[in-house]
Amino acid sequence: MLKNSNLKIALYIRVSTEEQAENPEGPIKSQEQRLREAVNYRNRQSSFGEIVSVYIDAGISAKDMKRPKLQEMLMDVRLKKINFIMVTEISRLSRNNRDFFMMWDMLRDNKCSFMSLREDFDTTTSAGEMLLCQIVNFSQFERKQTSERVVANLLARSKRGLYNGGSVPLGLQTIPNRPGYLEIDPDHAPTVKKAFQVFLKEGSLSPTARWLNDNGYKPKKHLQGGGSKMRVGHFTVDNLHLILTNKAYIGLKVFSHKGETHEAPAVWDAIIDEVVFRRVNELLAKNRARLKPIKENRHPYILSGVSFCMTCGDHMSGKSATGRNGKVAYYEHSWATKRESCLTKKTFKCDPHRVLAKRIEPVVWDEFCKLLSNEKFIKHLLNKVKEKHLENDEQQERARYKAKLYGVNSQIDALAERIGILPKGISPTPLFNQLEKIQNAKKEIEEKLMSIKEINLDQRLVPLETFNKFAEFSKKVISENSDFNIRRQILQKFVKRVEIGPDCIKIHWNVDKEFYTNEVIMSSKREFSQADACDSSYNADNSNNLKNNRNVG
């Protein structure tokens, strides 16, 4: 590429399916090759530009703008890192009219051009703009038509009771060379029947699952027909509930259409008698009605949703148990506990499996209070605010003036139409005077639109000293606030992830993952992880078990 290039070029590449994304010699590589060849060809003719970034959204549809690399590219446009976007065809960029034209307006506002190799026409002319609109309309029409065909076909198959894909229920299996048809699996259908029989005897999910596991009844691990995960290989409360409520076992196909649930006779035989199925589900409904209501004085769990195991990466959710001195709040491997809750012999692999809430919550809160004194944190906060202003304030202001401009143009069109049909005996002077005033107003709005992007962003933001004062004030207010629900809301904004290990925790802040990662070493492994026979009181002074705190970013 030429070093002294005129354009800073971004290549945007997208494929819709995972199969296309996983093929190393597939369309992703082909699109990039075609785009690079086009850039090289134009550079041989003259100084065209230099490729500075390649953005690839693999296995994502263009039906909306929820694409990580597309959003990254648009942010780079706003930050002036790129000023020219190339795609192999417009449908790679968007198949939605509204999204495309919003994107196009943003590109023009930031003086960024784009080019499509397939639809190679000049968008600076009215004819080129019209062709662009037509191409985008056809792309959206093609996407909607394909979607309608797929939905109509699936609906027709469902009404005929056919299997439309997805994981096949335990006890059933697909029939080779007969798509959409299922048959009874002789190896696992008896397990399904036994599950219904035992539940009617035990009357509850947990003892039923435990009985099945203890007596050698196990669901097969491998899924047939779809699904990326394997079964756990034993019965749990969740997978047992799915079996007991699945109407496929009484020979019914259940499907949804326009928000409503419908049923049709299935093309496979029933495994469970309808009377037994109804009795089981009536008992399940009765059990649900007996569930205890959630108490208002429950522990707030200020790290809910952000606490994870450092070893396996699984989520650790807030739980409570009753110890010698009352309720004890802790965080534990929720999935591992649920998975093995119906096993007589439990084998938890991670250490710790659970950790006391009163041991880690005060430590994370203290680290957050320290963060408010960090100058680098304040500077980073300033940069985040700049990005938000750049992304939101300027766009909103421009949108307001664009709306005004649209209204003024409508008035001009209406006046021009009135002047055209004015009778010969009536003077058009008053209308011309009014038209001149409106055109002057239009000129002012257009000048204002041009001046918005020339405003220095730093002039619209408070200086860094103000942020430091704000941080000191916030630290004082936060340290004096003992409302744990408010603390929970604050930490949910600033903490991205808390990883819990055998004798330490690692905190990832939402500010900057490269720098703001703190590892806190706990003094006692036993005190850190013990979650039984403990006092349930929650006191921030318990954070004195902090031995060492070091930055590991």
N, C-alpha and C positions, 0 to 999 in steps of 0.2 A: 504494500500500500504506500501511497505517497505521504510523506511526513507533513508537507505543507498543504494539506488538503483543505478544501473549503467547507465540506460538510462533516459533521460528526454523526456517523450513521449507526443506527440500531437495526439489527435483524430480528424480526419477530416470527417465531415458528410455533405452530400448534397442530396437534393431532387429537382426534376425538376419542379413540378407543385405546384400551390398555394393550391390546395385541399389537397395534401400530407402535405404541410407545416402547414395547419390550423388544421389538425387532431391531437389532443393531445396524442392519443395512436397509432399514425401511424408510418411510416417508420423512422422518425427522432429518436423517442424514441427507436425503435427496433435496429437501427444501433448502437446507443450509448450503448445499453445493450449488444449487441454481442461483441463490441470492449472491453468493460470493463470486460466482462467474459473472453475474451481471455487473457487480461493482468493479471487478477487474477489467471488464470490457470497456466500461465508461471511463475508467482511469487511463486506459490506453489512448482513448480519444482526446481527453483533456483532464485537467485536475478536477476530479469529481468529488472525492471524499474518502474518509478513512473509517473503517468499521471499529467502533469503540466498545460495543456491547452486543451480545447475542442473548435473547430471551426466549426460553423454550417452556411452553405449557404442554406437558405430555399427558394424554388421556383425559382432556378436559373439553367439554362442549363450549361452543361460542354463543350459547343461548343467552348468557348474561355476562357481566364484567367481574364475576367472582373468580378471578384467576390470579394467583400470586405473582407470576412473572409479568403479566399485563399491568397490574397495579404498580409493580416496581418500575416498569418502563415509563408509565405515565408520570410517576413521581420524579424520575430522572429528567423527563421533559420539562417539568415545572422548575427543577433545579438547574436547568440549562446545560445539563451534561450531554444531551443529544439534541440535534435539530433536524434529523431526517430519519424516517422510519420506512423500512422496506419489508414487504410481504410477498409471497408468491401469488396470492389472490386475496381479494377483499374478504371473502368468507373466513379466512384464517383469523382476521382481526375481529369481526363481529358478524352475527347473523340476525341482529336485532336493530330495527330502524332507530328507535329512540336512543339506545346505547351508542350506536355508531355516530349519530349526528351530535350528541353531547360530547363524544370523544373528539370529533372533528372540530367542533367549536373551540374546545380546549387547545387542540394542536395549533389552530390558526391564531388564537390569542397569544400563544407562546412562541409564535414564529417558527413552528416546526412543520415541515412538509412530510408527505408520505407518498410512497409509490408502490403500485401493485404490478408484478410482472405480467400477469394475465390481462388485466384491464389497464392497458397502457394508454391513458389519455390525459389531456391537460385540464386539470381542475380549476385553473385560473380563469377559464372562459365560461360563459353561461352554458354553452353546448356541452362542455366537459362536465360541468356540475350536474346538468340534467342526466347525462349518462351515468354518472356516479350514483345518483338517487335511484335510477332504474335498476342498477346492478344490486344495490343494497336491498331494494324491495324484493327482487327475485330471490336473493339469498334467504331472506326471512320467509318468503312464500315456500321455498323448497324445504326449509327446516320444519315449518308447521305442517306441510303436506305429508312429509315422512312420518312425523310424530302421530298425525291423525290416522295414517294407515296402520301403524304398529298398534295403537290403542284399539282401533276397530277390530283388528285381527285377534288380539288377546281377549277382547270382550266376547267375540263370537265363539272362541275356543272355550272360554270359561262357561258360557251358557250351555255348551255341549258336555260340560263336566270333565274336560280334559285338564291334564297337569301342564302348567305353563312354565315350569322351571323353578329353580330354587332347591333348597335341601329337601330331600324326600323324607317324610316322617318315618320314625322308627317302626319297623314291622311291615313296611311296604317297600317295594323295589321296582325299578324301571324294567320295561320289557324290551329286549334288543329288537331293533328294526321296527318298533311301533312307537314313534314319538307321541308323547302326551298320554300314554296308557301306563297304568301301574298294576302290580299284582301283589298278593300277600307274600311276605318273606317268611318261609316256614321256620327259619332259624330264630327269628326275633319276635314274631307275632305272639308266641306264648308269653314272652316277657311283658308285652303290653297288656295282655289279658290279666296276667297276675297282678300288675300294678293297679288295675281297676278293682280287682277282688280284694286285695290287701287294704286299699284305701277305705273301702266300705266297712272293713272289719276294724281298722285302727281309728278311722275318723279324722285323721290329721295328716298333713303332708310330711312333716319331719319324721315321725315314727314309721310312716310307710316307707319312705326312702331308706331309712336305716335298716328296716327289716329286709328290704329287697337286696341291699348291699351285703348284709350279713349272711344271706341265704344264697348268694352266688348269682343273682340276677343282675346283669350288667348291660347297659346299652353299648352298641358297637361304637368305636371311636370315629371311624371314617364315615364322612357324609357322602351320600350319593346324590348327584344331580346339581350340586352347587353349594356355595358356602366356602369361605376361605379358611375357617377355623375348624379344628377337630372337636368332637365331643370329649368331655373330661374322662369318660370311661367308667363312671359310676353315677348313681342317682343323686341328685341334689333337689332341694325344694323347688328351684326354678324349672329345671328340665322336667321334673315330675308334673308340675302344674301345667306346663305346655302340653304334655301328653294327655292329661286328664281333660283338658278343655278343647282338644283338637277334633273338630267334627269330621275330619277325613276318616277317622276310625269308624264312623257310622255310615260311611258311603256318601258323604256330602261334599261338594265343592263350594267353598266360600270365597266370594270375590267382592270387590268394591267398584262402584260406578257412580260418578258424580256425587261423591260424598256419602253414598248410601251402601249398606251391606246387603248382598244378595246371596242366595243359596241355589244350587242346582244339583240334581242327582249325578254323582260321579260315575266314571266309567270303570271304577275298580270296586271290588267286593268289600263289604263291611267286616271289620274285625270284632267290634264290640256291639252288643245288643243295645238298641235305642233306650230301652227301659233302664238298663244298668248305667248308661251314659247320663241319662237325665237325673237319676238318683245321686250319682257322684257330683254333678254340677250343682244340684240343690244343696248338698252338704257343704260344698266349697263356698257357696253364697252365704250359707248360715255361719260358717266360720269367719268370713270377712266381716259380718255384722258384729262379731264379738271382739274385734280388734280394739285395743286400748287407745283412747285419744291421746294426742301429743300434749304433754304438759307444758305450761307456759314458763316454768322455772328451770327448763332444761339448760345444760351448759351451752354457751354460745359457739364454741369451737371456732375460734378466730382464724384458724388455718385450714378450714374446710375448703376443699377443692384445689388446694395448692400443695398439699403434703404428699410426698411420694417416697417409696423405698429406694435407697441409694444402690442396693444390690440388684434388684430385679426390675425396677422402674415402675412397678404397679402403684396404683393410687392407694393411699392410706386414709380411711374415712373415720370420722368421729363416732365413737361408741361409748357406752357407759356400762358399769357393772356395780354390784353392791358388795362392798367390802366390810370389814369389821367395824369401820367408823362411818359407814354411810356410802353414798354414791361416789364412784371413782370414774372420772372422765379420762379417756385415752384415745389414741389413734392406732388403728390396726389395718392389716392387709384385708380389706373387706372382701375381695374376690376369693382369696385363699380360704378365709374363714367360711364363707358361704359354700365354697366348693367342697370342703371337707367336713362341714357341719353334720352331715348324715353318715359319717364314717365312725365306727367305734374306735379305731386306732388312727389318730391324726398325725400327719407328718408335715409340719411347717418347716420350710427350707430356709427362710430368711431370718437373720438376726439383726435387730429385734423384730419379732412378729408384731408386737404392739409396744407402744411407748406412752408414758403418762403425759397427759395434756399439760399438767402444771410444771413439767420439767422443760418442755420445749417452747411453749407459748410465750412465757416471759422473756426468754432468750431472744426470740425473733423480734419481739416488741422493742427490747433494749437496743438491738442492732439497727432497727428502723430509726429510733430516736438519735442514735449516733450518726446515721446517714444524713440527717438534716443539717449537721454541722460540717459536712464534707463540701469543700469548695468545688471540687470536680463534679459532684452531684448537682450543685446549683448551676454550674455552667452548662451541664448536659440538659438540665431542665429548661434553661434558656433556649437551647437549640431545638428542643422539642416544641416549645411554644412558637418559635419561628416557623417551624414546619407546619404547625396547626394554622398559624395565621396565613401562611402561604397557600395552604390547601383549602381553608374554609373562608376566612374573612374576605380575601380578595375575590374569590369565586362568588360569594354571596353579594358583595357590592357590585360586581360586574353583572350578576343576574338581575339585580334591581334596575340598573340603568338599561340593560337590554330590554326589560319589560317596558320601561318608559319609551324606549326607542320604537318598539313594536307598536305601542299605542299612537305615537306621533305619526308613524308611517301610515297607519290606518286612517288617521284624520286627513293626511295629505291625499290619499287615494280617494276618500269620500268627497273632498273638495274638488279634486280634479274631475271626478265624475259629474258633480253638480255644474261645474263650469262648462263641461261638454254638452250638457242638455239644456243650457240656459236659453230662453227665448231671445230673439234678436232685439226686441225693444227694451230689454232690461240690461243696465250697465253691469259688467262683471267686476268693476273696480273694487267694491267692498270685499268680494270673495278673493281677489288677488291680494289685497292688503292682509286679509286673514291668513292666506296661504303663506305670505312672506313672514308673518310672525311665527307661524308653526315651523317653517323651514329654519328660521333663526334658532328656535328652541331645539330643533333636531341637531343643528350644528353644535350647540352647547353640550348636548348629551354625548355626541360623538367625541368631542374634545375631552370630556370628562372620562369617557371610556378609555381613551388613549393615555390619559395622565395617570390612571389608577396604577398601572404596572410600572410607572416611572417613580412612584413614591418609594423612598428608601424605607425598607422594612424596619430598620432599627429606630426610625423616628416614631413608629407606631407602637413600640414596645418600651416597657419600663426598663431603666438601667439595671445592671447587675447588682448594685448596692441595694436596690429595693428588694430584690430576691433574697439577699442575705438577711435583711431585716425581717422579711416575711418568714424565712426559715427559722430565725431565732424566736419569733413570736409563735410560730406554729409548734415548735418544740416545747415551749413553755405551756401552751394550751393543751397539747397532747399529753404531756407528762402529768398534768393535773387532772386529766379526764379518766375516770375509773369505769366508765360505761363500756363494757366489753362488746356490746353490739356495735357501737360506734368504732371501736378499735378494729373489729372484724371488717367493717366496710372500708376503713382506711387501708388495712393490709391487703385487701382484695385488689385495690388499685395499684399498689406499689410492689407487691410480691408476685413474681411469676411462678416460682417453684421453690419448695423447701424439700431437700433430699435428706432422708433420715438414715444414718448408718449405725453400726454397732456402738461407736463411742463418739460420734460427731454428727453435726448437721451442716448442710451446705445450702446457703440461701442465694437464690438467683433473683435479682431485682428487675423490675420492668423497665428501668432506666437505660441501662447499657449492659448487655450480657457479657461483653468482653472485659469490662472493668469491675462492675459491681457484682461480684460473686464472693461471698464471704463464707469461710469454713470455720465453724465454732467447735472446739474440742471440749467434750464434756468430761468431768472429773471422775465419775463413777459409772461404769457400764451397768452395774446392777441397779443403781438408783435411777439411771436413765431409762431403762427398759422395764423395770418391775411395775406391774399394773394391777397388783392385788394386795389386799390387806393394808391399804394406804389411806391416809386421811384425804377426804375429798375436797378440802379447802383449797382455794385458788388464790395464791399470793404472789405478787410480782417479786417479792424478796427472795423467792426460791431460785431466782436466776443467779445466785451467788455461786452456783456450781460451775460457773464459767471459768475454765482454766486458762485458755489461750484463744486469741482471736487474730486471725491473720487473713490478709487479702490474697486470694489465689488467682485473680484474673490475669 
